[in-house]
Amino acid sequence: MDFDINTLPPCDVLILGAGLAGLCAARAALAAVPGAAVTVVAPWPGPTGSSFANRNGRLGLHVPADDAAREAFCREATALGRPGFVRPDLVAALADEAAARCRELEELGLSPRRDADGHPAGQPSCFSPHSRRAVILEDLPAAFDALHRRVTSLGGRFSPGLTALSLLRDPDGGRVRGALVEDYAGRRFVAPARETIAAMGGTAGLWLYNQAGRGGSGWGHGMLAEAGADMANTAFMQWMWMDSATRRFWPVWRLATGEAVLRDDAGRSVALPGDVRTAAAGREGHCPLGHGLADAALDRFVLDHADGLGIAAITEGEATFQAVLAAHAANGGAVIDATGATDVPGLFAAGECATGMHGANRLGGAMATACLVFGARAGRAAALRAKDAAVEAGDIRGLAASDARACRRDMRQRGEARRQVADALQRLGLPRRDADPEPLLARLESLEAAAVDAGAASLVAAALCFARGKACAPPVDSPAQAVTDAPCVSS
Ligand SMILES: Cc1cc2nc3c(=O)[nH]c(=O)nc-3n(C[C@H](O)[C@H](O)[C@H](O)COP(=O)(O)OP(=O)(O)OC[C@H]3O[C@@H](n4cnc5c(N)ncnc54)[C@H](O)[C@@H]3O)c2cc1C
């Protein structure tokens, strides 16, 4: 086999992804250990991901400001996470550190929206419509620039144009020693690191209809699972309805208020049954479908009348359009501890690559807060470990050379895998009534068996994380259960 792979300069902390989680991790790593060799790799140089390139152009952050707000946040977030896997200590960390992390953003000149008196304007959030604990961060490209400037001014190395393909791990449960990455021209490099932080965002971008920000591979979960990290909550996506043509969010509750009408195949209006209308009451309090919540009956009813891709015909006033249930963000990821470490030595995860602070559902704004809090925790812990621990040098080139897929590149296969995964997820992965996970698993497993390209393999592995999570998760209409410490682990 031809092994023609170059090696990047070794670093203490390698951060995969330049979204909010990745840049917060880099900043915290450099603050904790000045002079540490911290490298951030990302496919594109500018603002990317759902953090900095999201279609709304703003991010809500959940920032409880006092003890009462922190207590309410923990209670609501923990209850909402059911029946997923939630760790109360991780939820508490969000509540405790959100304000401090938000102040750090302000020190970079990133002020949340203010009220008339100049105070950060407290906003309601999805699933918590009566609270005023969220603040809104606008001008996301400016936020990217400010964080990027800070990371580079602290000595961090930003390496755009590189996409991570797989994590390189010693055999027999050993440590992760960095990653295999690829540049625009298809050249491959091994990126050696003492500690690696996965901050590549979630799986939403794999769906045919999705709202994920641009520039993501969508396969971070696949890389983590392939490296042996425990994954949980991977079936719990945030789903929202959008206009399939414009990709604009569409408020599905208008069906319940009578402002919109659902149409069947023949164009006839479909009346909402009384029990669905009753269950849908209060849906205006949150945009995403709520796993285990009564009002998901509305989404299921619309899906019952949608086509194979989840597209339903809607009339609003004079306008008729097609609404589709789109993947918005992932609540699942690698199971992390309070420092952001996964159960794999040398491997941390943050942002949409990590879970445990969210479960089946999450409070609006809690994901951006999780990027700040656990990005910072992971960066700090990784830098300190890299400094303190005597990590023996590993043969990272040997690891890459022994991985057959690391040495093969087949862009046609990668493109075809992306197309097939998008189709399979959209047709078989939506949270329909009585959805059987087996057909999706079977389609993805046949793609897995055929994957020779490392990107295709990680992509299919990411979709399998979702499908395997779905196979062991309670159905979308199951009621909330007790918080569990036993994750539905999918690796
Ligand atoms: C439209 C929209 C609005 C949202 N609004 C809110 C909100 O108001 N509040 C909230 O809390 N959450 C919100 N979310 C969710 C939230 O924005 C994301 O969950 C969060 O920003 C994810 O941050 P991240 O750093 O984990 O990933 P991302 O921001 O997605 O960044 C991932 C980074 O990894 C890079 N990357 C991907 N693959 C690879 C690879 N293979 N190798 C190297 N780099 C890679 C990407 O290019 C990018 O730089 C919203 C999501 C969407 C889509």
PDBQT file of the ligand as one rigid body, heavy atoms in Angstrom, charges set to zero:
ROOT
HETATM    1  C1  LIG A 501     -30.098  28.250  12.819  1.00  0.00    +0.000 C 
HETATM    2  C2  LIG A 501     -29.613  27.829  14.168  1.00  0.00    +0.000 A 
HETATM    3  C3  LIG A 501     -29.851  28.651  15.270  1.00  0.00    +0.000 A 
HETATM    4  C4  LIG A 501     -29.396  28.266  16.531  1.00  0.00    +0.000 A 
HETATM    5  N1  LIG A 501     -29.637  29.091  17.579  1.00  0.00    +0.000 NA
HETATM    6  C5  LIG A 501     -29.207  28.732  18.814  1.00  0.00    +0.000 A 
HETATM    7  C6  LIG A 501     -29.389  29.604  19.916  1.00  0.00    +0.000 A 
HETATM    8  O1  LIG A 501     -29.939  30.694  19.780  1.00  0.00    +0.000 OA
HETATM    9  N2  LIG A 501     -28.934  29.191  21.137  1.00  0.00    +0.000 N 
HETATM   10  C7  LIG A 501     -28.315  27.985  21.322  1.00  0.00    +0.000 A 
HETATM   11  O2  LIG A 501     -27.921  27.660  22.450  1.00  0.00    +0.000 OA
HETATM   12  N3  LIG A 501     -28.115  27.158  20.276  1.00  0.00    +0.000 NA
HETATM   13  C8  LIG A 501     -28.537  27.513  19.046  1.00  0.00    +0.000 A 
HETATM   14  N4  LIG A 501     -28.323  26.680  17.979  1.00  0.00    +0.000 N 
HETATM   15  C9  LIG A 501     -27.477  25.525  18.202  1.00  0.00    +0.000 C 
HETATM   16  C10 LIG A 501     -26.053  26.018  18.369  1.00  0.00    +0.000 C 
HETATM   17  O3  LIG A 501     -25.840  27.096  17.485  1.00  0.00    +0.000 OA
HETATM   18  C11 LIG A 501     -25.050  24.932  18.072  1.00  0.00    +0.000 C 
HETATM   19  O4  LIG A 501     -25.421  23.753  18.716  1.00  0.00    +0.000 OA
HETATM   20  C12 LIG A 501     -23.674  25.338  18.577  1.00  0.00    +0.000 C 
HETATM   21  O5  LIG A 501     -23.332  26.620  18.096  1.00  0.00    +0.000 OA
HETATM   22  C13 LIG A 501     -22.664  24.309  18.130  1.00  0.00    +0.000 C 
HETATM   23  O6  LIG A 501     -21.385  24.805  18.376  1.00  0.00    +0.000 OA
HETATM   24  P1  LIG A 501     -20.132  23.876  18.100  1.00  0.00    +0.000 P 
HETATM   25  O7  LIG A 501     -18.935  24.715  18.350  1.00  0.00    +0.000 OA
HETATM   26  O8  LIG A 501     -20.278  22.619  18.837  1.00  0.00    +0.000 OA
HETATM   27  O9  LIG A 501     -20.258  23.481  16.569  1.00  0.00    +0.000 OA
HETATM   28  P2  LIG A 501     -20.308  24.407  15.278  1.00  0.00    +0.000 P 
HETATM   29  O10 LIG A 501     -20.602  25.808  15.590  1.00  0.00    +0.000 OA
HETATM   30  O11 LIG A 501     -21.194  23.720  14.311  1.00  0.00    +0.000 OA
HETATM   31  O12 LIG A 501     -18.808  24.382  14.765  1.00  0.00    +0.000 OA
HETATM   32  C14 LIG A 501     -18.218  23.217  14.287  1.00  0.00    +0.000 C 
HETATM   33  C15 LIG A 501     -16.851  23.578  13.751  1.00  0.00    +0.000 C 
HETATM   34  O13 LIG A 501     -16.182  22.368  13.393  1.00  0.00    +0.000 OA
HETATM   35  C16 LIG A 501     -15.740  22.453  12.047  1.00  0.00    +0.000 C 
HETATM   36  N5  LIG A 501     -15.711  21.091  11.549  1.00  0.00    +0.000 N 
HETATM   37  C17 LIG A 501     -16.732  20.277  11.227  1.00  0.00    +0.000 A 
HETATM   38  N6  LIG A 501     -16.283  19.094  10.818  1.00  0.00    +0.000 NA
HETATM   39  C18 LIG A 501     -14.934  19.149  10.903  1.00  0.00    +0.000 A 
HETATM   40  C19 LIG A 501     -13.910  18.226  10.623  1.00  0.00    +0.000 A 
HETATM   41  N7  LIG A 501     -14.190  16.991  10.186  1.00  0.00    +0.000 N 
HETATM   42  N8  LIG A 501     -12.631  18.606  10.816  1.00  0.00    +0.000 NA
HETATM   43  C20 LIG A 501     -12.332  19.854  11.275  1.00  0.00    +0.000 A 
HETATM   44  N9  LIG A 501     -13.277  20.765  11.566  1.00  0.00    +0.000 NA
HETATM   45  C21 LIG A 501     -14.565  20.409  11.380  1.00  0.00    +0.000 A 
HETATM   46  C22 LIG A 501     -16.750  23.383  11.388  1.00  0.00    +0.000 C 
HETATM   47  O14 LIG A 501     -16.262  23.896  10.182  1.00  0.00    +0.000 OA
HETATM   48  C23 LIG A 501     -16.906  24.416  12.491  1.00  0.00    +0.000 C 
HETATM   49  O15 LIG A 501     -15.785  25.274  12.478  1.00  0.00    +0.000 OA
HETATM   50  C24 LIG A 501     -28.739  27.046  16.711  1.00  0.00    +0.000 A 
HETATM   51  C25 LIG A 501     -28.492  26.222  15.619  1.00  0.00    +0.000 A 
HETATM   52  C26 LIG A 501     -28.929  26.604  14.356  1.00  0.00    +0.000 A 
HETATM   53  C27 LIG A 501     -28.659  25.705  13.198  1.00  0.00    +0.000 C 
ENDROOT
TORSDOF 0
